[in-house]
Amino acid sequence: MTLPVNKLLDLTDQCVLVTGAAGTIGTAAALRLAEAGATVILHYRTESQALKNLLTRLGDKALALHADLTDARQIDQLLDTIISQNMKLTGLINNAADQSVAELAELSLEQWQHTQQTNLNAVFYLTQQACARFPIASVVNISSIEGSDGASGHGHYATSKAGLNMLTRSFALEYGAQNVRCNTISPGLIRREGIERAWPEGVQRWQQNAPLSRLGEGEDIANAALFLLSDASGWISGANLVIDGGMSCQSRW
């Protein structure tokens, strides 16, 4: 059935789990999904004022649940708690990530493993188990442009995101028969509080080189996530949506 335009982005009666919900992208996504009518489950690892503020803004449209996603038992407990609340997930945004900076020559095995566990292994297990327990229709994985264009000091992070891109395609391939769509969003540099002070040269370089001449905002990614969770993207699966203000169009020669 063809839906009218005003219903394409309507998530009424939908329930979406957003991991890493208190971060810049997670917060923007949660707010946008709630605006579209969804109930949002806010995953967090560390309680923060940002999480409390988000809960206040969302009111009865949200439920906050704690879990360390590097621990499979805690993922199981998270999903069991959702079931115990008589909630049925229809969507999942895998947003939680570890992004430390270290040259490969100085990187410890523990740092490497923690990044892969957080950014790749946890996404695999959470997605697998969520799809086994709930009527999931759409999974959105937040990757990075570094999944295909890495940077010095980011080798462990870039590797995890490259793996995530292929994991997304693999889920799309194998779970399509269950009517599960799985897509990736690869953001460029996103504005967060204090980034101009912490990395002024990087921000300036990005603004000078990106065709759209600005950093991304959390809302830019949230809008794309809403699209990929909605009926407007009903025949899109296995795609990687790059949202970087055109930076990837730049010549690398």
C-alpha positions in Angstrom: 0.0 0.0 0.0 1.3 3.4 -0.9 1.4 5.8 2.0 0.7 9.5 1.8 3.6 11.8 2.2 2.6 12.9 5.7 2.8 9.3 6.9 6.1 8.3 5.4 8.2 9.5 8.4 5.5 8.6 11.0 6.9 6.3 13.7 3.8 6.2 15.8 3.5 2.8 17.7 7.2 2.1 17.0 9.8 1.5 19.7 13.5 2.2 19.0 16.6 1.4 21.1 19.3 4.0 20.7 22.7 3.0 22.2 25.0 5.7 23.5 21.9 7.9 23.7 23.5 10.7 25.8 26.1 11.6 23.1 25.6 14.3 20.4 24.2 12.0 17.8 22.3 9.8 20.2 20.6 12.7 21.8 19.6 14.3 18.5 18.3 10.9 17.2 16.3 10.3 20.3 14.6 13.7 20.1 13.8 13.4 16.4 12.4 9.8 16.8 10.2 10.9 19.7 9.0 13.8 17.6 8.1 11.3 14.9 5.9 9.4 17.4 8.3 6.6 18.5 8.9 5.4 22.0 12.7 5.6 22.6 14.8 3.4 24.8 17.9 5.3 25.8 20.9 3.0 26.4 23.7 4.5 28.5 26.9 3.1 30.0 27.6 6.0 32.4 24.9 8.1 34.0 25.3 11.8 33.2 23.6 15.2 33.4 23.1 15.0 29.6 21.1 11.8 30.0 19.0 13.3 32.8 18.3 16.4 30.6 17.3 14.2 27.7 15.0 12.1 29.9 13.3 15.3 31.1 12.8 16.6 27.6 11.3 13.3 26.4 9.1 12.6 29.4 6.9 9.5 29.0 8.2 8.9 25.5 11.5 7.4 26.8 13.0 4.8 29.1 16.6 4.8 30.1 18.5 1.5 30.6 22.1 0.9 31.7 24.4 -1.7 30.1 28.1 -2.2 29.4 27.8 -3.4 25.8 31.2 -5.1 25.9 29.6 -7.7 28.2 27.3 -10.1 26.4 25.5 -10.9 29.7 24.6 -7.3 30.1 23.3 -7.1 26.6 21.0 -10.1 27.4 19.9 -8.4 30.6 19.1 -5.2 28.7 16.9 -7.0 26.2 15.3 -9.0 29.0 14.4 -5.8 30.8 12.8 -4.4 27.6 10.7 -7.6 27.4 9.8 -7.3 31.1 8.4 -3.8 30.4 6.1 -5.2 27.7 7.9 -3.3 25.0 8.6 -4.6 21.5 11.5 -3.2 19.6 10.9 -2.3 16.0 14.1 -0.4 15.4 17.7 -0.2 16.6 20.3 2.5 16.3 23.8 1.2 17.1 25.5 4.5 18.0 27.6 3.7 21.1 31.3 3.8 20.2 34.9 4.0 21.5 37.1 6.6 19.7 40.5 7.0 21.3 43.6 8.3 19.6 46.8 6.4 19.5 49.5 5.5 16.9 49.6 1.8 16.1 53.2 1.5 17.3 52.1 2.7 20.7 48.7 1.0 20.9 48.3 -1.7 23.5 46.5 -4.9 22.8 43.9 -4.0 25.4 43.1 -0.7 23.7 42.8 -2.5 20.3 40.5 -5.2 21.8 38.3 -2.6 23.6 37.7 -0.6 20.5 36.8 -3.7 18.4 34.7 -5.1 21.2 32.7 -1.8 21.6 32.4 -0.8 18.0 32.0 -4.1 16.2 31.5 -7.2 18.5 28.8 -5.5 20.6 26.9 -4.4 17.5 27.0 -7.9 16.2 25.7 -9.5 19.4 23.1 -6.8 20.2 21.7 -6.8 16.7 21.6 -10.6 16.5 19.9 -11.0 19.8 17.4 -8.1 19.2 16.4 -9.6 15.9 15.9 -13.0 17.6 13.6 -11.5 20.3 11.7 -8.7 18.7 10.0 -7.8 15.4 12.8 -5.6 14.3 12.1 -3.9 10.9 15.2 -1.6 10.6 18.7 -1.4 12.0 20.8 1.7 11.6 24.5 1.5 12.4 26.4 4.7 13.0 29.8 4.2 11.3 32.2 6.9 10.1 33.9 8.2 7.0 37.0 6.8 8.5 35.7 3.3 7.7 36.9 4.0 4.2 39.3 6.9 4.7 41.4 6.5 7.8 43.7 8.9 9.6 47.0 8.6 11.5 46.4 7.7 15.1 42.9 6.3 14.3 43.9 3.0 12.8 42.1 0.9 15.5 39.0 3.0 15.2 39.0 3.1 11.4 39.4 -0.7 11.3 36.4 -1.2 13.5 34.3 1.1 11.3 35.4 -0.7 8.2 34.3 -3.9 9.8 31.0 -2.4 10.8 30.3 -1.4 7.2 30.7 -5.0 6.1 28.8 -6.4 9.1 25.9 -4.1 8.1 25.9 -5.5 4.6 26.1 -9.0 5.9 23.1 -8.5 8.2 21.2 -7.0 5.3 22.0 -10.0 3.2 21.1 -12.7 5.7 18.2 -11.1 7.5 16.4 -9.7 4.5 14.2 -12.9 4.4 12.9 -11.8 7.8 12.1 -8.4 6.4 14.9 -6.8 8.5 16.6 -3.9 6.8 20.1 -2.9 7.9 21.9 0.3 6.8 24.9 2.3 7.8 25.3 6.1 8.3 28.9 7.4 7.9 29.2 10.8 9.4 32.0 13.3 8.8 33.1 15.7 11.5 30.2 16.4 13.8 30.1 19.5 16.1 30.2 18.7 19.8 30.5 20.9 22.8 34.1 22.2 23.1 35.4 20.9 19.8 36.5 24.3 18.6 38.7 24.7 21.7 40.0 21.1 21.7 40.9 20.9 18.0 40.8 24.4 16.4 43.2 23.5 13.6 41.1 20.4 12.6 37.8 22.3 12.7 39.3 25.1 10.6 40.8 22.6 8.1 37.4 20.9 7.8 35.5 24.1 7.2 38.0 25.2 4.6 37.9 21.9 2.6 34.3 20.7 2.9 32.3 21.8 0.0 29.4 22.8 2.3 31.9 24.7 4.5 30.6 23.6 7.9 30.8 20.9 10.5 27.9 18.5 10.7 25.3 18.7 13.5 23.7 15.9 15.4 20.4 16.7 13.7 21.9 16.0 10.3 22.6 12.4 11.4 19.3 12.2 13.3 17.3 13.2 10.2 19.0 10.4 8.2 18.4 7.9 10.9 14.7 8.8 11.0 14.6 8.3 7.2 16.2 4.9 7.4 13.9 3.7 10.2 10.8 4.9 8.4 8.7 3.6 5.6 10.2 6.2 3.3 13.3 3.9 3.0 11.3 0.7 2.7 13.4 -0.7 -0.2 16.8 0.4 1.1 19.0 -2.2 2.8 22.7 -2.8 2.9 23.4 0.9 2.0 26.0 3.2 3.5 24.8 6.8 3.6 27.8 9.1 3.8 26.9 12.4 5.5 30.0 14.6 5.4 29.1 17.9 3.8 30.7 16.7 0.6 34.2 16.2 2.1 34.5 12.8 0.4 34.3 14.5 -3.0 37.6 16.2 -2.4 40.6 15.0 -4.4 43.2 13.1 -2.3 46.0 13.7 -4.9 
